[in-house]
Amino acid sequence: MKRFHHDPVCGVRLTKGKAYYFEVVDDEEYLLCCPECQTKFIDKKRFYIKELKRKYEKNKNITKNRI
Ligand SMILES: [Zn+2]
């Protein structure tokens, strides 16, 4: 299973031990830091997942460019 180490709502870095809540969507695990982020995530799941993946994709490209 793929796990994202950032809260998709507020962007804070999390480990599973620190997360307030986690949810598995399409075999990928999303960690949330607090009840507010949990509520927002559940409300607009697809939007936040898309945004998080875009952020990860961008970071990957930055790393690639540095090499
Ligand atoms: Zn959060």
N, CA, C, O and the ligand as a Tripos MOL2 file, in Angstrom:
@<TRIPOS>MOLECULE
protein
  269   267    68     0     0
PROTEIN
NO_CHARGES

@<TRIPOS>ATOM
      1 N           0.8330   -1.1990    0.0000 N.3       1 MET1
      2 CA          0.0000    0.0000    0.0000 C.3       1 MET1
      3 C           0.8700    1.2530    0.0000 C.2       1 MET1
      4 O           1.9020    1.3160    0.6690 O.2       1 MET1
      5 N           0.4340    2.2300   -0.7560 N.am      2 LYS2
      6 CA          1.1550    3.4910   -0.8200 C.3       2 LYS2
      7 C           0.6880    4.3910    0.3290 C.2       2 LYS2
      8 O          -0.5030    4.4620    0.6310 O.2       2 LYS2
      9 N           1.6370    5.0700    0.9600 N.am      3 ARG3
     10 CA          1.2620    5.9490    2.0520 C.3       3 ARG3
     11 C           1.8350    7.3350    1.8150 C.2       3 ARG3
     12 O           3.0080    7.4830    1.4720 O.2       3 ARG3
     13 N           0.9980    8.3490    2.0000 N.am      4 PHE4
     14 CA          1.4550    9.7180    1.8560 C.3       4 PHE4
     15 C           1.7870   10.2720    3.2380 C.2       4 PHE4
     16 O           1.0000   10.1290    4.1740 O.2       4 PHE4
     17 N           2.9430   10.8990    3.3620 N.am      5 HIS5
     18 CA          3.3650   11.3740    4.6700 C.3       5 HIS5
     19 C           3.0490   12.8390    4.9130 C.2       5 HIS5
     20 O           3.6860   13.5030    5.7300 O.2       5 HIS5
     21 N           2.0490   13.3310    4.1850 N.am      6 HIS6
     22 CA          1.5980   14.6930    4.4380 C.3       6 HIS6
     23 C           0.0820   14.7190    4.5370 C.2       6 HIS6
     24 O          -0.6170   14.0120    3.8120 O.2       6 HIS6
     25 N          -0.4130   15.5510    5.4530 N.am      7 ASP7
     26 CA         -1.8450   15.7860    5.5750 C.3       7 ASP7
     27 C          -2.3240   16.4240    4.2640 C.2       7 ASP7
     28 O          -1.8140   17.4790    3.8880 O.2       7 ASP7
     29 N          -3.2770   15.8250    3.5650 N.am      8 PRO8
     30 CA         -3.7070   16.3960    2.2790 C.3       8 PRO8
     31 C          -4.4270   17.7320    2.4220 C.2       8 PRO8
     32 O          -4.5260   18.4880    1.4560 O.2       8 PRO8
     33 N          -4.9310   18.0310    3.6210 N.am      9 VAL9
     34 CA         -5.7030   19.2590    3.8070 C.3       9 VAL9
     35 C          -4.7850   20.4320    4.1640 C.2       9 VAL9
     36 O          -4.7980   21.4530    3.4770 O.2       9 VAL9
     37 N          -3.9930   20.2970    5.2260 N.am     10 CYS10
     38 CA         -3.1860   21.4330    5.6840 C.3      10 CYS10
     39 C          -1.7110   21.3020    5.2900 C.2      10 CYS10
     40 O          -0.9490   22.2580    5.4300 O.2      10 CYS10
     41 N          -1.3040   20.1240    4.7970 N.am     11 GLY11
     42 CA          0.0520   19.9680    4.2850 C.3      11 GLY11
     43 C           1.1250   19.6510    5.3180 C.2      11 GLY11
     44 O           2.3040   19.5620    4.9750 O.2      11 GLY11
     45 N           0.7330   19.4780    6.5760 N.am     12 VAL12
     46 CA          1.7220   19.1950    7.6210 C.3      12 VAL12
     47 C           2.2790   17.7810    7.4500 C.2      12 VAL12
     48 O           1.5640   16.8720    7.0280 O.2      12 VAL12
     49 N           3.5660   17.6030    7.7830 N.am     13 ARG13
     50 CA          4.1850   16.2900    7.6590 C.3      13 ARG13
     51 C           3.7670   15.4090    8.8350 C.2      13 ARG13
     52 O           3.8000   15.8430    9.9860 O.2      13 ARG13
     53 N           3.3740   14.1710    8.5400 N.am     14 LEU14
     54 CA          2.8510   13.2780    9.5760 C.3      14 LEU14
     55 C           3.4650   11.8850    9.4670 C.2      14 LEU14
     56 O           3.8780   11.4460    8.3930 O.2      14 LEU14
     57 N           3.5110   11.2070   10.6110 N.am     15 THR15
     58 CA          3.7620    9.7730   10.5900 C.3      15 THR15
     59 C           2.4720    9.1230   11.0760 C.2      15 THR15
     60 O           1.6030    9.7940   11.6340 O.2      15 THR15
     61 N           2.3520    7.8310   10.8630 N.am     16 LYS16
     62 CA          1.1040    7.1870   11.2560 C.3      16 LYS16
     63 C           0.8750    7.2830   12.7680 C.2      16 LYS16
     64 O          -0.2660    7.3960   13.2160 O.2      16 LYS16
     65 N           1.9450    7.2380   13.5440 N.am     17 GLY17
     66 CA          1.8300    7.3470   14.9950 C.3      17 GLY17
     67 C           1.3020    8.6960   15.4510 C.2      17 GLY17
     68 O           0.6300    8.7980   16.4770 O.2      17 GLY17
     69 N           1.6160    9.7370   14.6750 N.am     18 LYS18
     70 CA          1.2080   11.0970   15.0480 C.3      18 LYS18
     71 C          -0.1540   11.4750   14.5050 C.2      18 LYS18
     72 O          -0.7810   12.4190   14.9850 O.2      18 LYS18
     73 N          -0.6110   10.7410   13.5040 N.am     19 ALA19
     74 CA         -1.8490   11.1300   12.8320 C.3      19 ALA19
     75 C          -3.0510   10.9620   13.7560 C.2      19 ALA19
     76 O          -3.1080   10.0370   14.5670 O.2      19 ALA19
     77 N          -4.0050   11.8730   13.6150 N.am     20 TYR20
     78 CA         -5.2460   11.8020   14.3930 C.3      20 TYR20
     79 C          -6.1680   10.7480   13.7870 C.2      20 TYR20
     80 O          -6.9310   10.0810   14.4850 O.2      20 TYR20
     81 N          -6.0700   10.6220   12.4750 N.am     21 TYR21
     82 CA         -7.0090    9.7830   11.7320 C.3      21 TYR21
     83 C          -6.3530    9.3640   10.4300 C.2      21 TYR21
     84 O          -5.5410   10.1140    9.8880 O.2      21 TYR21
     85 N          -6.6770    8.2010    9.9180 N.am     22 PHE22
     86 CA         -6.2080    7.8610    8.5860 C.3      22 PHE22
     87 C          -7.3160    7.1740    7.8120 C.2      22 PHE22
     88 O          -8.2260    6.5740    8.3840 O.2      22 PHE22
     89 N          -7.2170    7.2750    6.5240 N.am     23 GLU23
     90 CA         -8.2200    6.6380    5.6780 C.3      23 GLU23
     91 C          -7.5560    6.0390    4.4450 C.2      23 GLU23
     92 O          -6.6310    6.6260    3.8830 O.2      23 GLU23
     93 N          -8.0250    4.8840    4.0330 N.am     24 VAL24
     94 CA         -7.4970    4.2420    2.8300 C.3      24 VAL24
     95 C          -8.4730    4.4760    1.6830 C.2      24 VAL24
     96 O          -9.6530    4.1370    1.7710 O.2      24 VAL24
     97 N          -7.9600    5.0570    0.6130 N.am     25 VAL25
     98 CA         -8.7590    5.2910   -0.5850 C.3      25 VAL25
     99 C          -8.0010    4.6790   -1.7590 C.2      25 VAL25
    100 O          -6.8480    5.0330   -2.0060 O.2      25 VAL25
    101 N          -8.6420    3.7640   -2.4820 N.am     26 ASP26
    102 CA         -8.0170    3.1000   -3.6300 C.3      26 ASP26
    103 C          -6.6330    2.5460   -3.2950 C.2      26 ASP26
    104 O          -5.6910    2.7030   -4.0710 O.2      26 ASP26
    105 N          -6.5150    1.8990   -2.1370 N.am     27 ASP27
    106 CA         -5.2730    1.2470   -1.7360 C.3      27 ASP27
    107 C          -4.1420    2.2410   -1.4230 C.2      27 ASP27
    108 O          -2.9720    1.8610   -1.4030 O.2      27 ASP27
    109 N          -4.4870    3.4920   -1.1840 N.am     28 GLU28
    110 CA         -3.4990    4.4860   -0.7740 C.3      28 GLU28
    111 C          -3.9440    5.0720    0.5470 C.2      28 GLU28
    112 O          -5.1250    5.3450    0.7610 O.2      28 GLU28
    113 N          -2.9650    5.2640    1.4400 N.am     29 GLU29
    114 CA         -3.3100    5.6800    2.7900 C.3      29 GLU29
    115 C          -3.0810    7.1800    2.9810 C.2      29 GLU29
    116 O          -2.0220    7.7080    2.6400 O.2      29 GLU29
    117 N          -4.0730    7.8440    3.5220 N.am     30 TYR30
    118 CA         -3.9990    9.2840    3.7630 C.3      30 TYR30
    119 C          -4.0710    9.5570    5.2600 C.2      30 TYR30
    120 O          -4.9530    9.0460    5.9490 O.2      30 TYR30
    121 N          -3.1330   10.3690    5.7600 N.am     31 LEU31
    122 CA         -3.0700   10.6840    7.1840 C.3      31 LEU31
    123 C          -3.5950   12.0930    7.4350 C.2      31 LEU31
    124 O          -3.2650   13.0230    6.7000 O.2      31 LEU31
    125 N          -4.4040   12.2450    8.4630 N.am     32 LEU32
    126 CA         -4.9770   13.5470    8.8150 C.3      32 LEU32
    127 C          -4.5730   13.9090   10.2400 C.2      32 LEU32
    128 O          -4.5190   13.0370   11.1070 O.2      32 LEU32
    129 N          -4.2850   15.2050   10.4940 N.am     33 CYS33
    130 CA         -3.6840   15.6150   11.7610 C.3      33 CYS33
    131 C          -4.6990   15.9430   12.8490 C.2      33 CYS33
    132 O          -4.3650   15.8660   14.0310 O.2      33 CYS33
    133 N          -5.9240   16.3050   12.4890 N.am     34 CYS34
    134 CA         -6.8810   16.7760   13.4990 C.3      34 CYS34
    135 C          -8.3110   16.5910   12.9970 C.2      34 CYS34
    136 O          -8.5190   16.3110   11.8160 O.2      34 CYS34
    137 N          -9.3050   16.7460   13.8880 N.am     35 PRO35
    138 CA        -10.7070   16.5570   13.4760 C.3      35 PRO35
    139 C         -11.1350   17.5200   12.3680 C.2      35 PRO35
    140 O         -11.9520   17.1590   11.5210 O.2      35 PRO35
    141 N         -10.5980   18.7320   12.3640 N.am     36 GLU36
    142 CA        -10.9680   19.7060   11.3280 C.3      36 GLU36
    143 C         -10.5260   19.2110    9.9500 C.2      36 GLU36
    144 O         -11.2860   19.2570    8.9830 O.2      36 GLU36
    145 N          -9.2750   18.7350    9.8850 N.am     37 CYS37
    146 CA         -8.7710   18.2290    8.6080 C.3      37 CYS37
    147 C          -9.5210   16.9720    8.1930 C.2      37 CYS37
    148 O          -9.7700   16.7570    7.0070 O.2      37 CYS37
    149 N          -9.8750   16.1540    9.1500 N.am     38 GLN38
    150 CA        -10.6340   14.9370    8.8580 C.3      38 GLN38
    151 C         -11.9770   15.2940    8.2120 C.2      38 GLN38
    152 O         -12.3620   14.7110    7.1980 O.2      38 GLN38
    153 N         -12.6740   16.2450    8.8010 N.am     39 THR39
    154 CA        -13.9760   16.6710    8.2940 C.3      39 THR39
    155 C         -13.8520   17.2270    6.8840 C.2      39 THR39
    156 O         -14.6410   16.8880    6.0020 O.2      39 THR39
    157 N         -12.8460   18.0930    6.6730 N.am     40 LYS40
    158 CA        -12.6490   18.6890    5.3510 C.3      40 LYS40
    159 C         -12.3080   17.6170    4.3270 C.2      40 LYS40
    160 O         -12.8100   17.6360    3.2030 O.2      40 LYS40
    161 N         -11.4390   16.6710    4.7310 N.am     41 PHE41
    162 CA        -11.0200   15.6160    3.8090 C.3      41 PHE41
    163 C         -12.2100   14.7650    3.3810 C.2      41 PHE41
    164 O         -12.3770   14.4800    2.1950 O.2      41 PHE41
    165 N         -13.0230   14.3660    4.3280 N.am     42 ILE42
    166 CA        -14.1730   13.5070    4.0320 C.3      42 ILE42
    167 C         -15.1640   14.2530    3.1390 C.2      42 ILE42
    168 O         -15.8170   13.6560    2.2840 O.2      42 ILE42
    169 N         -15.2630   15.5480    3.3490 N.am     43 ASP43
    170 CA        -16.1960   16.3680    2.5850 C.3      43 ASP43
    171 C         -15.7880   16.5070    1.1120 C.2      43 ASP43
    172 O         -16.6300   16.4840    0.2140 O.2      43 ASP43
    173 N         -14.4540   16.6540    0.8850 N.am     44 LYS44
    174 CA        -13.9840   16.8980   -0.4940 C.3      44 LYS44
    175 C         -12.8130   15.9890   -0.8210 C.2      44 LYS44
    176 O         -11.7590   16.4440   -1.2670 O.2      44 LYS44
    177 N         -13.0140   14.6940   -0.5900 N.am     45 LYS45
    178 CA        -11.9500   13.7020   -0.7260 C.3      45 LYS45
    179 C         -11.2190   13.7900   -2.0640 C.2      45 LYS45
    180 O          -9.9920   13.8800   -2.1030 O.2      45 LYS45
    181 N         -11.9680   13.7640   -3.1430 N.am     46 ARG46
    182 CA        -11.3330   13.7240   -4.4620 C.3      46 ARG46
    183 C         -10.5000   14.9630   -4.7220 C.2      46 ARG46
    184 O          -9.4270   14.8780   -5.3200 O.2      46 ARG46
    185 N         -10.9800   16.1100   -4.2790 N.am     47 PHE47
    186 CA        -10.2590   17.3620   -4.4590 C.3      47 PHE47
    187 C          -8.9170   17.3240   -3.7130 C.2      47 PHE47
    188 O          -7.8790   17.6620   -4.2830 O.2      47 PHE47
    189 N          -8.9410   16.9210   -2.4630 N.am     48 TYR48
    190 CA         -7.7080   16.9250   -1.6660 C.3      48 TYR48
    191 C          -6.7120   15.8720   -2.1470 C.2      48 TYR48
    192 O          -5.5030   16.1030   -2.1220 O.2      48 TYR48
    193 N          -7.2110   14.7280   -2.5810 N.am     49 ILE49
    194 CA         -6.3290   13.6870   -3.1050 C.3      49 ILE49
    195 C          -5.6340   14.1840   -4.3670 C.2      49 ILE49
    196 O          -4.4370   13.9630   -4.5490 O.2      49 ILE49
    197 N          -6.3740   14.8470   -5.2260 N.am     50 LYS50
    198 CA         -5.8170   15.3800   -6.4690 C.3      50 LYS50
    199 C          -4.7350   16.4200   -6.1550 C.2      50 LYS50
    200 O          -3.6580   16.4100   -6.7520 O.2      50 LYS50
    201 N          -5.0370   17.3120   -5.2130 N.am     51 GLU51
    202 CA         -4.0900   18.3610   -4.8450 C.3      51 GLU51
    203 C          -2.8090   17.7710   -4.2470 C.2      51 GLU51
    204 O          -1.7060   18.2150   -4.5640 O.2      51 GLU51
    205 N          -2.9690   16.7730   -3.3860 N.am     52 LEU52
    206 CA         -1.8040   16.1540   -2.7410 C.3      52 LEU52
    207 C          -0.9150   15.4710   -3.7740 C.2      52 LEU52
    208 O           0.3100   15.5910   -3.7300 O.2      52 LEU52
    209 N          -1.5350   14.7600   -4.6950 N.am     53 LYS53
    210 CA         -0.7630   14.0610   -5.7210 C.3      53 LYS53
    211 C          -0.0490   15.0460   -6.6330 C.2      53 LYS53
    212 O           1.0680   14.7820   -7.0780 O.2      53 LYS53
    213 N          -0.6830   16.1740   -6.9130 N.am     54 ARG54
    214 CA         -0.0600   17.1990   -7.7500 C.3      54 ARG54
    215 C           1.1740   17.7550   -7.0520 C.2      54 ARG54
    216 O           2.2030   17.9980   -7.6830 O.2      54 ARG54
    217 N           1.0580   17.9520   -5.7450 N.am     55 LYS55
    218 CA          2.1820   18.4650   -4.9520 C.3      55 LYS55
    219 C           3.3510   17.4740   -4.9810 C.2      55 LYS55
    220 O           4.5050   17.8690   -5.1490 O.2      55 LYS55
    221 N           3.0410   16.1880   -4.8180 N.am     56 TYR56
    222 CA          4.0910   15.1680   -4.8310 C.3      56 TYR56
    223 C           4.7490   15.0890   -6.2040 C.2      56 TYR56
    224 O           5.9620   14.9170   -6.3170 O.2      56 TYR56
    225 N           3.9470   15.2160   -7.2180 N.am     57 GLU57
    226 CA          4.4480   15.1550   -8.5870 C.3      57 GLU57
    227 C           5.4080   16.3200   -8.8380 C.2      57 GLU57
    228 O           6.4490   16.1530   -9.4730 O.2      57 GLU57
    229 N           5.0480   17.4940   -8.3330 N.am     58 LYS58
    230 CA          5.8600   18.6940   -8.4890 C.3      58 LYS58
    231 C           7.2060   18.5140   -7.7780 C.2      58 LYS58
    232 O           8.2550   18.8480   -8.3270 O.2      58 LYS58
    233 N           7.1620   17.9820   -6.5450 N.am     59 ASN59
    234 CA          8.3930   17.7680   -5.7760 C.3      59 ASN59
    235 C           9.3220   16.7890   -6.4670 C.2      59 ASN59
    236 O          10.5410   16.9600   -6.4460 O.2      59 ASN59
    237 N           8.7520   15.7710   -7.0750 N.am     60 LYS60
    238 CA          9.5350   14.7690   -7.7840 C.3      60 LYS60
    239 C          10.2860   15.4380   -8.9450 C.2      60 LYS60
    240 O          11.4590   15.1570   -9.1900 O.2      60 LYS60
    241 N           9.5850   16.3190   -9.6420 N.am     61 ASN61
    242 CA         10.2060   17.0110  -10.7760 C.3      61 ASN61
    243 C          11.3230   17.9350  -10.3190 C.2      61 ASN61
    244 O          12.3440   18.0530  -10.9980 O.2      61 ASN61
    245 N          11.1460   18.5870   -9.1880 N.am     62 ILE62
    246 CA         12.1720   19.4840   -8.6640 C.3      62 ILE62
    247 C          13.4400   18.6900   -8.3680 C.2      62 ILE62
    248 O          14.5440   19.1210   -8.7030 O.2      62 ILE62
    249 N          13.2750   17.5270   -7.7380 N.am     63 THR63
    250 CA         14.4140   16.6750   -7.4140 C.3      63 THR63
    251 C          15.1280   16.2270   -8.6860 C.2      63 THR63
    252 O          16.3570   16.2030   -8.7590 O.2      63 THR63
    253 N          14.3250   15.8740   -9.6800 N.am     64 LYS64
    254 CA         14.8920   15.4210  -10.9510 C.3      64 LYS64
    255 C          15.7340   16.5140  -11.5970 C.2      64 LYS64
    256 O          16.8260   16.2590  -12.1040 O.2      64 LYS64
    257 N          15.2050   17.7410  -11.5690 N.am     65 ASN65
    258 CA         15.9090   18.8580  -12.1840 C.3      65 ASN65
    259 C          17.2420   19.1630  -11.5010 C.2      65 ASN65
    260 O          18.1880   19.6050  -12.1530 O.2      65 ASN65
    261 N          17.3180   18.9290  -10.1980 N.am     66 ARG66
    262 CA         18.5380   19.2060   -9.4510 C.3      66 ARG66
    263 C          19.6730   18.2680   -9.8820 C.2      66 ARG66
    264 O          20.8400   18.6590   -9.9110 O.2      66 ARG66
    265 N          19.3140   17.0440  -10.2090 N.am     67 ILE67
    266 CA         20.3230   16.0720  -10.6430 C.3      67 ILE67
    267 C          20.6800   16.3760  -12.0810 C.2      67 ILE67
    268 O          21.5140   15.6870  -12.6680 O.2      67 ILE67
    269 ZN         -4.1010   18.8900    9.0660 Zn       68 ZN68
@<TRIPOS>BOND
     1     1     2 1
     2     2     3 1
     3     3     4 2
     4     3     5 am
     5     5     6 1
     6     6     7 1
     7     7     8 2
     8     7     9 am
     9     9    10 1
    10    10    11 1
    11    11    12 2
    12    11    13 am
    13    13    14 1
    14    14    15 1
    15    15    16 2
    16    15    17 am
    17    17    18 1
    18    18    19 1
    19    19    20 2
    20    19    21 am
    21    21    22 1
    22    22    23 1
    23    23    24 2
    24    23    25 am
    25    25    26 1
    26    26    27 1
    27    27    28 2
    28    27    29 am
    29    29    30 1
    30    30    31 1
    31    31    32 2
    32    31    33 am
    33    33    34 1
    34    34    35 1
    35    35    36 2
    36    35    37 am
    37    37    38 1
    38    38    39 1
    39    39    40 2
    40    39    41 am
    41    41    42 1
    42    42    43 1
    43    43    44 2
    44    43    45 am
    45    45    46 1
    46    46    47 1
    47    47    48 2
    48    47    49 am
    49    49    50 1
    50    50    51 1
    51    51    52 2
    52    51    53 am
    53    53    54 1
    54    54    55 1
    55    55    56 2
    56    55    57 am
    57    57    58 1
    58    58    59 1
    59    59    60 2
    60    59    61 am
    61    61    62 1
    62    62    63 1
    63    63    64 2
    64    63    65 am
    65    65    66 1
    66    66    67 1
    67    67    68 2
    68    67    69 am
    69    69    70 1
    70    70    71 1
    71    71    72 2
    72    71    73 am
    73    73    74 1
    74    74    75 1
    75    75    76 2
    76    75    77 am
    77    77    78 1
    78    78    79 1
    79    79    80 2
    80    79    81 am
    81    81    82 1
    82    82    83 1
    83    83    84 2
    84    83    85 am
    85    85    86 1
    86    86    87 1
    87    87    88 2
    88    87    89 am
    89    89    90 1
    90    90    91 1
    91    91    92 2
    92    91    93 am
    93    93    94 1
    94    94    95 1
    95    95    96 2
    96    95    97 am
    97    97    98 1
    98    98    99 1
    99    99   100 2
   100    99   101 am
   101   101   102 1
   102   102   103 1
   103   103   104 2
   104   103   105 am
   105   105   106 1
   106   106   107 1
   107   107   108 2
   108   107   109 am
   109   109   110 1
   110   110   111 1
   111   111   112 2
   112   111   113 am
   113   113   114 1
   114   114   115 1
   115   115   116 2
   116   115   117 am
   117   117   118 1
   118   118   119 1
   119   119   120 2
   120   119   121 am
   121   121   122 1
   122   122   123 1
   123   123   124 2
   124   123   125 am
   125   125   126 1
   126   126   127 1
   127   127   128 2
   128   127   129 am
   129   129   130 1
   130   130   131 1
   131   131   132 2
   132   131   133 am
   133   133   134 1
   134   134   135 1
   135   135   136 2
   136   135   137 am
   137   137   138 1
   138   138   139 1
   139   139   140 2
   140   139   141 am
   141   141   142 1
   142   142   143 1
   143   143   144 2
   144   143   145 am
   145   145   146 1
   146   146   147 1
   147   147   148 2
   148   147   149 am
   149   149   150 1
   150   150   151 1
   151   151   152 2
   152   151   153 am
   153   153   154 1
   154   154   155 1
   155   155   156 2
   156   155   157 am
   157   157   158 1
   158   158   159 1
   159   159   160 2
   160   159   161 am
   161   161   162 1
   162   162   163 1
   163   163   164 2
   164   163   165 am
   165   165   166 1
   166   166   167 1
   167   167   168 2
   168   167   169 am
   169   169   170 1
   170   170   171 1
   171   171   172 2
   172   171   173 am
   173   173   174 1
   174   174   175 1
   175   175   176 2
   176   175   177 am
   177   177   178 1
   178   178   179 1
   179   179   180 2
   180   179   181 am
   181   181   182 1
   182   182   183 1
   183   183   184 2
   184   183   185 am
   185   185   186 1
   186   186   187 1
   187   187   188 2
   188   187   189 am
   189   189   190 1
   190   190   191 1
   191   191   192 2
   192   191   193 am
   193   193   194 1
   194   194   195 1
   195   195   196 2
   196   195   197 am
   197   197   198 1
   198   198   199 1
   199   199   200 2
   200   199   201 am
   201   201   202 1
   202   202   203 1
   203   203   204 2
   204   203   205 am
   205   205   206 1
   206   206   207 1
   207   207   208 2
   208   207   209 am
   209   209   210 1
   210   210   211 1
   211   211   212 2
   212   211   213 am
   213   213   214 1
   214   214   215 1
   215   215   216 2
   216   215   217 am
   217   217   218 1
   218   218   219 1
   219   219   220 2
   220   219   221 am
   221   221   222 1
   222   222   223 1
   223   223   224 2
   224   223   225 am
   225   225   226 1
   226   226   227 1
   227   227   228 2
   228   227   229 am
   229   229   230 1
   230   230   231 1
   231   231   232 2
   232   231   233 am
   233   233   234 1
   234   234   235 1
   235   235   236 2
   236   235   237 am
   237   237   238 1
   238   238   239 1
   239   239   240 2
   240   239   241 am
   241   241   242 1
   242   242   243 1
   243   243   244 2
   244   243   245 am
   245   245   246 1
   246   246   247 1
   247   247   248 2
   248   247   249 am
   249   249   250 1
   250   250   251 1
   251   251   252 2
   252   251   253 am
   253   253   254 1
   254   254   255 1
   255   255   256 2
   256   255   257 am
   257   257   258 1
   258   258   259 1
   259   259   260 2
   260   259   261 am
   261   261   262 1
   262   262   263 1
   263   263   264 2
   264   263   265 am
   265   265   266 1
   266   266   267 1
   267   267   268 2
@<TRIPOS>SUBSTRUCTURE
     1 MET1         2 RESIDUE 1 A MET
     2 LYS2         6 RESIDUE 1 A LYS
     3 ARG3        10 RESIDUE 1 A ARG
     4 PHE4        14 RESIDUE 1 A PHE
     5 HIS5        18 RESIDUE 1 A HIS
     6 HIS6        22 RESIDUE 1 A HIS
     7 ASP7        26 RESIDUE 1 A ASP
     8 PRO8        30 RESIDUE 1 A PRO
     9 VAL9        34 RESIDUE 1 A VAL
    10 CYS10       38 RESIDUE 1 A CYS
    11 GLY11       42 RESIDUE 1 A GLY
    12 VAL12       46 RESIDUE 1 A VAL
    13 ARG13       50 RESIDUE 1 A ARG
    14 LEU14       54 RESIDUE 1 A LEU
    15 THR15       58 RESIDUE 1 A THR
    16 LYS16       62 RESIDUE 1 A LYS
    17 GLY17       66 RESIDUE 1 A GLY
    18 LYS18       70 RESIDUE 1 A LYS
    19 ALA19       74 RESIDUE 1 A ALA
    20 TYR20       78 RESIDUE 1 A TYR
    21 TYR21       82 RESIDUE 1 A TYR
    22 PHE22       86 RESIDUE 1 A PHE
    23 GLU23       90 RESIDUE 1 A GLU
    24 VAL24       94 RESIDUE 1 A VAL
    25 VAL25       98 RESIDUE 1 A VAL
    26 ASP26      102 RESIDUE 1 A ASP
    27 ASP27      106 RESIDUE 1 A ASP
    28 GLU28      110 RESIDUE 1 A GLU
    29 GLU29      114 RESIDUE 1 A GLU
    30 TYR30      118 RESIDUE 1 A TYR
    31 LEU31      122 RESIDUE 1 A LEU
    32 LEU32      126 RESIDUE 1 A LEU
    33 CYS33      130 RESIDUE 1 A CYS
    34 CYS34      134 RESIDUE 1 A CYS
    35 PRO35      138 RESIDUE 1 A PRO
    36 GLU36      142 RESIDUE 1 A GLU
    37 CYS37      146 RESIDUE 1 A CYS
    38 GLN38      150 RESIDUE 1 A GLN
    39 THR39      154 RESIDUE 1 A THR
    40 LYS40      158 RESIDUE 1 A LYS
    41 PHE41      162 RESIDUE 1 A PHE
    42 ILE42      166 RESIDUE 1 A ILE
    43 ASP43      170 RESIDUE 1 A ASP
    44 LYS44      174 RESIDUE 1 A LYS
    45 LYS45      178 RESIDUE 1 A LYS
    46 ARG46      182 RESIDUE 1 A ARG
    47 PHE47      186 RESIDUE 1 A PHE
    48 TYR48      190 RESIDUE 1 A TYR
    49 ILE49      194 RESIDUE 1 A ILE
    50 LYS50      198 RESIDUE 1 A LYS
    51 GLU51      202 RESIDUE 1 A GLU
    52 LEU52      206 RESIDUE 1 A LEU
    53 LYS53      210 RESIDUE 1 A LYS
    54 ARG54      214 RESIDUE 1 A ARG
    55 LYS55      218 RESIDUE 1 A LYS
    56 TYR56      222 RESIDUE 1 A TYR
    57 GLU57      226 RESIDUE 1 A GLU
    58 LYS58      230 RESIDUE 1 A LYS
    59 ASN59      234 RESIDUE 1 A ASN
    60 LYS60      238 RESIDUE 1 A LYS
    61 ASN61      242 RESIDUE 1 A ASN
    62 ILE62      246 RESIDUE 1 A ILE
    63 THR63      250 RESIDUE 1 A THR
    64 LYS64      254 RESIDUE 1 A LYS
    65 ASN65      258 RESIDUE 1 A ASN
    66 ARG66      262 RESIDUE 1 A ARG
    67 ILE67      266 RESIDUE 1 A ILE
    68 ZN68       269 GROUP 0 **** ****
